[in-house]
């Protein structure tokens, strides 16, 4: 912090990580979901048959079904969340129009509860209330926990989920589409991708990159091992 004079300003010497995850969280988790689910699906089918056409078909079907399912579910979820937020924002907007003084008093009380001196809180509330749109933003943030100017987009969420899931699901599938016939190559590619995706997740968590990478590697490897074992049992039983 700088010192001396009435114009001294505080200098920020630290930065916080984005605890909401921003774009990184849905993108990485969508890709991991596609990678784990399609890797496990392909491993299960490969455990039951050596026919690469069947394995490839299963992988393509898993990619398409999973991507559309993720996108549809994300769209409905985010759209419902947005509609609920918009309904609550409309209620707050009507209250500001009908009872501006009561809303100003309510805002002042919120600041008082947060430790602001009563006279200062009332003055801040009065100044904010002079601008109805700014007052709406402050009220909804404080009372509802949402920003009316920054509501999530259902279309963007659906598109992000569709693309990220598809990218993840494509990794274990590509070797078969290129004509390879052994499982260990897509398995190695998938395991490396799982570790990399887990390491990326560490950017939005408090864990180290190697811990997050190994954890995701273990989860994906376990899922694929289980489905491969089931495929082997079912394939052997049907032979």
C-alpha positions in Angstrom: 0.0 0.0 0.0 1.3 3.5 -0.8 1.6 6.0 2.0 1.5 9.7 2.5 -1.0 12.4 1.4 -4.8 12.3 1.2 -4.6 10.9 -2.3 -2.9 7.7 -1.3 -4.3 4.6 -3.0 -4.1 1.0 -2.1 -2.2 -1.3 -4.4 -3.5 -4.8 -5.0 -0.7 -7.3 -4.4 -2.7 -10.5 -4.9 -5.2 -12.1 -7.3 -8.0 -14.5 -6.7 -8.7 -17.5 -8.9 -12.1 -17.6 -10.7 -14.1 -19.7 -8.1 -17.1 -20.0 -10.5 -14.9 -21.7 -13.1 -15.9 -19.3 -15.9 -15.8 -21.1 -19.3 -13.1 -23.5 -18.2 -15.2 -25.6 -15.8 -18.0 -26.6 -18.1 -15.6 -27.1 -21.1 -13.2 -29.4 -19.2 -15.9 -31.3 -17.3 -17.9 -31.8 -20.5 -14.9 -33.1 -22.3 -14.0 -35.4 -19.4 -17.6 -36.7 -19.3 -17.4 -37.5 -23.0 -14.0 -39.1 -22.7 -14.8 -41.3 -19.7 -18.2 -42.4 -21.0 -17.1 -43.2 -24.6 -13.8 -44.8 -23.5 -15.8 -47.0 -21.1 -18.3 -47.8 -23.8 -15.7 -48.7 -26.4 -13.7 -50.7 -23.9 -16.8 -52.7 -23.0 -17.7 -53.5 -26.6 -14.1 -54.3 -27.4 -14.1 -56.7 -24.5 -17.0 -58.6 -26.0 -16.0 -58.5 -29.7 -13.0 -58.0 -32.0 -15.1 -56.6 -34.8 -13.8 -53.1 -35.3 -16.9 -52.1 -37.3 -19.1 -52.9 -34.3 -16.7 -51.1 -31.9 -16.6 -48.0 -34.2 -20.4 -48.0 -34.5 -20.8 -48.2 -30.8 -18.3 -45.4 -30.3 -20.1 -43.1 -32.9 -23.5 -43.9 -31.4 -22.1 -43.2 -27.9 -20.6 -39.8 -29.0 -23.8 -38.7 -30.8 -26.2 -39.9 -28.1 -24.1 -38.5 -25.3 -23.5 -35.1 -26.9 -27.2 -34.6 -27.7 -28.2 -35.7 -24.2 -25.7 -33.4 -22.6 -26.7 -30.5 -24.7 -30.4 -31.0 -24.2 -30.0 -31.5 -20.5 -27.8 -28.4 -20.2 -30.2 -26.3 -22.2 -33.3 -27.3 -20.2 -31.4 -26.8 -16.9 -29.9 -23.4 -17.7 -33.2 -22.2 -19.4 -35.2 -23.2 -16.3 -32.6 -21.4 -14.0 -32.7 -18.3 -16.2 -36.5 -18.3 -16.3 -36.7 -18.5 -12.5 -34.2 -15.7 -12.1 -36.1 -13.5 -14.6 -39.3 -14.1 -12.8 -37.7 -13.0 -9.5 -36.1 -10.0 -11.1 -39.5 -8.9 -12.5 -40.9 -9.1 -8.9 -38.1 -6.9 -7.7 -38.6 -4.5 -10.6 -42.3 -4.1 -9.8 -41.5 -3.5 -6.1 -39.1 -0.8 -7.0 -41.7 0.9 -9.1 -44.5 0.6 -6.6 -42.7 1.0 -3.3 -39.5 2.9 -4.0 -39.1 4.3 -0.4 -39.6 0.9 1.2 -37.1 -0.6 -1.2 -34.6 2.1 -0.4 -35.1 1.5 3.3 -34.6 -2.2 2.7 -31.4 -1.6 0.9 -30.1 0.7 3.7 -31.0 -2.1 6.2 -28.9 -4.6 4.2 -25.9 -2.3 4.4 -26.4 -1.8 8.1 -26.5 -5.5 8.7 -23.2 -5.7 6.9 -21.6 -3.3 9.4 -22.1 0.1 7.6 -23.0 3.0 9.9 -26.7 3.8 9.7 -26.3 7.3 8.3 -23.8 6.2 5.7 -26.0 3.2 4.8 -29.0 5.4 4.3 -27.0 7.9 2.2 -25.6 5.1 0.0 -29.1 3.6 -0.5 -30.5 7.0 -1.4 -27.8 7.6 -4.0 -28.2 4.1 -5.5 -31.9 4.4 -5.6 -31.8 7.5 -7.8 -30.9 5.2 -10.8 -33.7 2.6 -11.1 -31.7 0.2 -13.2 -28.7 0.4 -10.9 -31.0 -0.1 -7.9 -32.4 -3.2 -9.6 -29.0 -4.6 -10.1 -27.9 -4.0 -6.5 -31.2 -5.3 -5.0 -31.2 -8.5 -7.1 -27.5 -9.2 -6.3 -28.1 -8.7 -2.6 -31.5 -10.5 -2.3 -31.5 -13.1 -5.0 -27.8 -13.6 -5.7 -28.0 -13.0 -9.5 -26.9 -10.2 -11.8 -29.8 -9.2 -14.2 -27.2 -8.0 -16.7 -25.3 -11.3 -16.7 -27.7 -14.2 -16.8 -26.5 -17.5 -18.3 -27.4 -18.3 -21.9 -29.1 -21.7 -22.5 -28.0 -21.8 -26.1 -24.3 -21.1 -25.2 -24.4 -23.7 -22.4 -25.9 -26.3 -24.7 -23.5 -25.6 -27.5 -20.5 -25.7 -25.1 -21.6 -29.0 -23.7 -22.3 -30.5 -27.1 -18.8 -29.5 -28.5 -16.8 -30.4 -25.4 -18.5 -33.7 -24.9 -18.0 -34.5 -28.6 -14.3 -33.7 -28.4 -13.8 -35.8 -25.4 -15.7 -38.7 -26.8 -13.8 -38.6 -30.1 -10.4 -39.3 -28.5 -10.9 -43.1 -27.9 -12.8 -43.4 -31.1 -10.4 -41.9 -33.6 -7.9 -44.8 -33.6 -10.7 -47.2 -34.7 -12.0 -44.8 -37.3 -8.4 -44.8 -38.7 -8.4 -48.5 -39.1 -6.5 -49.6 -36.0 -7.7 -52.9 -34.4 -6.1 -53.0 -31.0 -7.6 -51.6 -27.8 -4.3 -50.5 -26.2 -3.7 -47.6 -28.5 -7.1 -45.8 -27.8 -6.6 -46.8 -24.2 -3.2 -45.0 -24.0 -4.6 -42.0 -25.8 -7.6 -41.8 -23.5 -5.5 -42.2 -20.3 -3.2 -39.4 -21.4 -6.2 -37.2 -22.2 -7.8 -38.0 -18.8 -4.7 -37.0 -17.0 -4.4 -33.8 -19.0 -8.1 -32.9 -18.4 -7.7 -33.6 -14.7 -4.6 -31.4 -14.5 -6.6 -28.6 -16.2 -9.3 -28.9 -13.5 -6.7 -28.0 -10.9 -7.0 -24.4 -12.3 -10.4 -24.1 -10.7 -9.7 -26.2 -7.6 -7.3 -26.0 -4.7 -5.6 -29.3 -5.7 -2.2 -29.7 -7.4 -2.2 -30.5 -11.1 -0.7 -34.0 -10.6 -3.3 -34.9 -7.9 -6.2 -33.8 -10.1 -4.7 -35.6 -13.1 -4.1 -38.8 -11.3 -7.5 -38.8 -9.7 -9.2 -38.4 -13.1 -6.9 -41.0 -14.6 -8.0 -43.4 -11.8 -11.7 -42.7 -12.3 -11.6 -43.1 -16.1 -9.4 -46.2 -15.9 -11.6 -47.9 -13.4 -14.7 -47.2 -15.4 -13.1 -48.6 -18.6 -11.7 -51.6 -16.7 -15.2 -52.5 -15.3 -16.9 -52.2 -18.7 -14.2 -54.2 -20.4 -14.5 -56.9 -17.8 -18.3 -57.0 -18.3 -17.9 -57.1 -22.1 -15.4 -59.9 -21.8 -17.8 -61.9 -19.7 -20.8 -61.4 -21.9 -18.7 -62.0 -25.1 -17.3 -65.2 -23.7 -20.8 -66.3 -22.5 -22.3 -65.7 -26.0 -19.5 -67.5 -27.9 
